[in-house]
């Protein structure tokens, strides 16, 4: 199995999402997969011009010659795309969007009907291939991922790829913080590693494994107190100037 894992975090390996991605990759490697990891933020990536030259004048060939050009060539042949992106506000990061918009050249302008919906015709290389989502967010609740999951599911459908599932870590903004302050996050990281192994061995990920990735680590009230206290210390908070700040940090 050939996997391309794209890290869309602006923090790359220093981000909270990277903790899950690293474990997922480790599990996939142990199960025998070939994995290429790419940091989207380090790429020279031109923005898609939207003129669809890659459809009408030079089918399948992008007008840009940059780091993303070769990456998309390799993505076309990969069995699995692992899209790793934090949720800052709604959907995927700008770094990930810039890469994924450039994959439009893998599709044809021609339409077909599939499951009562129209979609673009794709290359024969897309048969039996998949997409996995890995994400963290600062919000406590998993519902914060809904826009991103919908976005990636639709992208998977557009590329004729199976959406194989998502590793979602709510209150993930605190993952490294919790780890550094002695809270036990091993169950989350072990589950991410297990998910990578399961995908390679079985082609799917167990729902219980995915639920373990998103398991609550603290209560909602504890999370709010912990994060607000950390923010106040970092900002030198002034209650009369910063919304949500108190004058006293516990």
C-alpha positions as CSV (number, residue, x, y, z in Angstrom):
1,X,0.0,0.0,0.0
2,X,1.3,3.4,-1.0
3,X,0.2,6.3,1.3
4,X,0.8,10.0,0.8
5,X,0.3,11.8,4.1
6,X,-0.1,15.6,3.7
7,X,0.5,17.7,6.8
8,X,-1.6,20.8,6.4
9,X,-0.7,22.4,9.7
10,X,1.2,25.7,9.6
11,X,3.1,24.4,12.6
12,X,4.1,21.2,10.8
13,X,5.8,18.7,13.1
14,X,5.4,21.1,16.1
15,X,1.6,21.0,15.9
16,X,-0.9,19.0,17.9
17,X,-2.2,17.3,14.8
18,X,1.3,16.0,14.1
19,X,1.1,13.9,17.2
20,X,-1.7,11.9,15.7
21,X,-0.2,11.9,12.2
22,X,3.1,10.6,13.5
23,X,1.5,7.7,15.3
24,X,-0.8,6.8,12.4
25,X,2.2,6.7,10.1
26,X,4.2,4.5,12.5
27,X,1.3,2.0,12.6
28,X,1.0,2.0,8.8
29,X,4.8,1.5,8.4
30,X,4.7,-1.4,11.0
31,X,2.0,-3.0,8.9
32,X,4.1,-2.9,5.8
33,X,2.9,0.3,3.9
34,X,5.2,2.7,2.0
35,X,4.5,6.2,3.4
36,X,5.5,9.6,2.0
37,X,5.0,12.5,4.4
38,X,4.7,16.0,3.0
39,X,4.5,19.3,4.9
40,X,2.2,21.5,2.8
41,X,3.6,24.6,4.5
42,X,7.1,24.0,3.3
43,X,6.1,23.6,-0.4
44,X,6.5,26.2,-3.1
45,X,2.8,26.1,-4.0
46,X,1.2,28.4,-6.6
47,X,-2.5,29.1,-6.2
48,X,-4.8,27.4,-8.8
49,X,-5.6,30.1,-11.4
50,X,-9.1,28.7,-11.9
51,X,-8.9,29.1,-15.7
52,X,-9.0,25.3,-16.1
53,X,-6.2,25.3,-18.6
54,X,-5.4,21.7,-17.3
55,X,-8.8,20.7,-18.7
56,X,-9.2,22.5,-22.0
57,X,-5.8,23.3,-23.5
58,X,-3.4,20.9,-21.9
59,X,-5.5,18.1,-20.4
60,X,-4.0,16.8,-17.1
61,X,-1.1,19.2,-17.2
62,X,-1.0,22.2,-14.8
63,X,0.4,25.5,-16.0
64,X,2.4,25.8,-12.8
65,X,5.8,24.1,-12.3
66,X,6.4,24.0,-8.6
67,X,6.5,21.6,-5.7
68,X,2.8,20.7,-5.9
69,X,3.1,19.6,-9.6
70,X,5.2,16.6,-8.7
71,X,3.2,15.9,-5.5
72,X,-0.1,15.7,-7.5
73,X,1.5,13.3,-9.9
74,X,2.4,11.0,-7.0
75,X,-1.0,11.5,-5.4
76,X,-2.6,10.2,-8.6
77,X,-0.9,6.8,-8.0
78,X,-1.1,6.6,-4.2
79,X,-3.5,4.1,-2.7
80,X,-4.4,6.4,0.2
81,X,-4.4,10.1,0.8
82,X,-4.0,11.0,4.5
83,X,-5.1,14.6,4.9
84,X,-3.9,15.9,8.2
85,X,-5.2,19.4,9.1
86,X,-6.2,21.2,12.3
87,X,-9.5,23.1,12.4
88,X,-8.9,26.7,13.2
89,X,-12.2,28.1,12.0
90,X,-14.5,25.7,10.1
91,X,-12.6,23.7,7.5
92,X,-9.1,22.8,6.4
93,X,-6.2,25.2,6.6
94,X,-5.2,27.5,3.7
95,X,-2.0,25.4,3.2
96,X,-4.1,22.2,2.6
97,X,-6.7,24.0,0.4
98,X,-3.9,25.3,-1.9
99,X,-2.6,21.8,-2.4
100,X,-6.0,20.2,-2.9
101,X,-7.3,22.7,-5.4
102,X,-4.4,21.8,-7.6
103,X,-5.7,18.2,-7.8
104,X,-8.5,19.3,-10.1
105,X,-6.3,18.3,-13.1
106,X,-6.7,14.7,-12.1
107,X,-10.4,15.0,-13.2
108,X,-12.1,15.5,-16.5
109,X,-14.4,18.4,-17.3
110,X,-16.9,15.8,-18.5
111,X,-19.7,14.8,-16.2
112,X,-21.3,11.5,-15.2
113,X,-24.1,10.5,-12.9
114,X,-23.3,8.4,-9.8
115,X,-25.8,7.7,-7.0
116,X,-28.2,10.2,-8.5
117,X,-25.6,13.0,-8.3
118,X,-23.3,14.5,-11.0
119,X,-19.6,14.4,-10.6
120,X,-16.6,14.7,-13.0
121,X,-15.2,11.7,-14.7
122,X,-11.9,10.6,-13.2
123,X,-8.9,8.6,-14.2
124,X,-9.0,4.8,-14.1
125,X,-6.2,5.1,-11.6
126,X,-8.7,6.1,-8.9
127,X,-10.3,2.6,-8.6
128,X,-10.3,1.1,-5.1
129,X,-8.4,4.1,-3.5
130,X,-9.1,5.9,-0.3
131,X,-8.9,9.1,1.7
132,X,-8.3,9.3,5.5
133,X,-8.8,12.5,7.5
134,X,-6.7,13.4,10.7
135,X,-7.6,16.5,12.6
136,X,-7.5,18.3,15.9
137,X,-9.3,21.4,17.0
138,X,-9.4,23.7,20.1
139,X,-13.1,23.2,20.8
140,X,-14.1,20.6,23.3
141,X,-16.9,19.0,21.3
142,X,-16.5,16.7,18.3
143,X,-19.3,18.5,16.5
144,X,-16.8,21.3,15.6
145,X,-15.3,18.9,13.0
146,X,-18.6,18.6,11.0
147,X,-17.8,21.2,8.3
148,X,-14.3,19.7,7.7
149,X,-15.6,16.1,7.6
150,X,-18.3,17.2,5.1
151,X,-15.6,19.0,3.0
152,X,-13.3,15.9,2.9
153,X,-16.1,13.5,2.2
154,X,-17.2,15.6,-0.8
155,X,-13.6,15.9,-2.0
156,X,-13.3,12.1,-1.7
157,X,-16.4,11.7,-3.8
158,X,-15.2,14.1,-6.4
159,X,-12.0,12.1,-6.8
160,X,-13.8,8.8,-6.9
161,X,-12.1,7.7,-3.7
162,X,-13.6,6.0,-0.7
163,X,-13.7,8.0,2.5
164,X,-12.1,5.5,4.8
165,X,-12.7,7.4,8.1
166,X,-11.5,10.2,10.3
167,X,-9.2,10.4,13.4
168,X,-10.7,13.4,15.2
169,X,-9.3,14.8,18.4
170,X,-11.5,17.5,20.0
171,X,-9.8,19.7,22.6
172,X,-6.7,18.8,20.7
173,X,-5.3,22.2,21.1
174,X,-4.3,21.1,24.5
175,X,-2.8,17.7,23.5
176,X,0.9,18.7,23.7
177,X,0.0,20.9,26.7
178,X,-1.6,18.0,28.5
179,X,1.3,15.7,27.6
180,X,3.8,18.3,29.0
181,X,1.9,18.7,32.2
182,X,1.7,15.0,33.1
183,X,-1.8,14.1,31.8
184,X,-2.0,10.7,30.3
185,X,-2.6,10.9,26.5
186,X,-1.2,7.5,25.7
187,X,-4.6,6.0,25.0
188,X,-5.2,8.6,22.3
189,X,-1.8,8.1,20.6
190,X,-1.9,4.3,20.8
191,X,-5.3,4.4,19.1
192,X,-3.9,6.6,16.3
193,X,-1.1,4.1,15.8
194,X,-3.6,1.2,15.8
195,X,-5.7,3.0,13.2
196,X,-2.8,3.2,10.8
197,X,-2.1,-0.5,11.2
198,X,-5.7,-1.4,10.7
199,X,-6.0,0.6,7.6
200,X,-3.1,-1.2,6.0
201,X,-4.0,-4.7,7.1
202,X,-7.8,-4.5,6.6
203,X,-8.5,-1.6,4.4
204,X,-10.7,-0.1,7.1
205,X,-10.3,1.3,10.6
206,X,-12.3,-0.1,13.5
207,X,-15.0,2.4,14.8
208,X,-13.9,1.7,18.4
209,X,-10.3,2.6,17.5
210,X,-11.5,5.9,16.0
211,X,-13.6,6.6,19.1
212,X,-10.6,6.1,21.3
213,X,-8.8,8.8,19.4
214,X,-11.5,11.2,20.4
215,X,-12.1,10.1,23.9
216,X,-12.6,12.8,26.6
217,X,-9.4,13.5,28.5
218,X,-10.9,16.0,30.9
219,X,-14.3,17.4,31.7
220,X,-15.7,20.3,29.7
221,X,-15.4,22.6,32.7
222,X,-11.8,21.5,33.5
223,X,-10.9,22.1,29.9
224,X,-12.3,25.6,29.8
225,X,-10.5,26.5,33.1
226,X,-7.2,25.0,32.0
227,X,-7.1,26.7,28.7
228,X,-8.4,30.1,29.8
229,X,-5.8,30.1,32.6
230,X,-3.0,29.3,30.1
231,X,-4.3,32.0,27.7
232,X,-4.4,34.6,30.5
233,X,-0.9,33.9,31.5
234,X,0.3,34.1,28.0
235,X,-1.5,37.3,27.1
236,X,-0.9,39.2,30.3
237,X,-4.7,39.5,30.3
238,X,-6.6,42.6,31.3
239,X,-10.2,41.9,32.3
240,X,-11.4,45.3,31.1
241,X,-9.8,44.9,27.7
242,X,-9.8,41.2,26.7
243,X,-13.2,39.5,26.3
244,X,-13.4,36.4,28.5
245,X,-10.5,37.3,30.8
246,X,-10.8,37.5,34.5
247,X,-8.6,39.6,36.7
248,X,-7.4,36.6,38.7
249,X,-5.7,33.5,37.3
250,X,-6.1,30.4,39.4
